[in-house]
Amino acid sequence: MSGGSERLLRPREVCQRLGISYSTLSRWVREGRIRA
């Protein structure tokens, strides 16, 4: 990412955009598949 217009997404926003549940997102973070 470059520039200064990035913003972090809230966990629920990530779930909505990826079409996954909050529990799936939490599991992925625990497993190290994504960074929180």
Phi, psi and omega per residue, in radians:
M1 nan 2.467 3.097
S2 -2.367 2.897 -3.094
G3 1.549 -3.115 -3.086
G4 -2.004 0.319 -3.044
S5 -1.811 0.181 -3.139
E6 -1.251 2.629 2.996
R7 -2.456 2.578 3.129
L8 -1.349 2.577 3.106
L9 -1.708 2.562 3.036
R10 -1.322 2.677 -3.117
P11 -0.900 -0.738 -3.138
R12 -1.141 -0.596 3.093
E13 -1.156 -0.707 3.109
V14 -1.059 -0.809 3.141
C15 -1.028 -0.773 3.129
Q16 -1.070 -0.819 -3.089
R17 -1.165 -0.613 -3.117
L18 -1.572 -0.208 -3.120
G19 1.227 0.646 3.142
I20 -2.143 2.918 3.111
S21 -1.514 2.847 3.122
Y22 -1.112 -0.633 3.135
S23 -1.146 -0.635 3.077
T24 -1.118 -0.789 3.120
L25 -1.041 -0.794 3.131
S26 -1.058 -0.735 3.138
R27 -1.115 -0.771 3.129
W28 -1.035 -0.685 3.113
V29 -1.139 -0.811 3.121
R30 -1.044 -0.683 -3.114
E31 -1.356 -0.156 -3.134
G32 1.428 0.222 -3.139
R33 -1.249 -0.524 3.064
I34 -2.414 2.769 3.103
R35 -1.662 2.533 3.106
A36 -1.820 nan nan
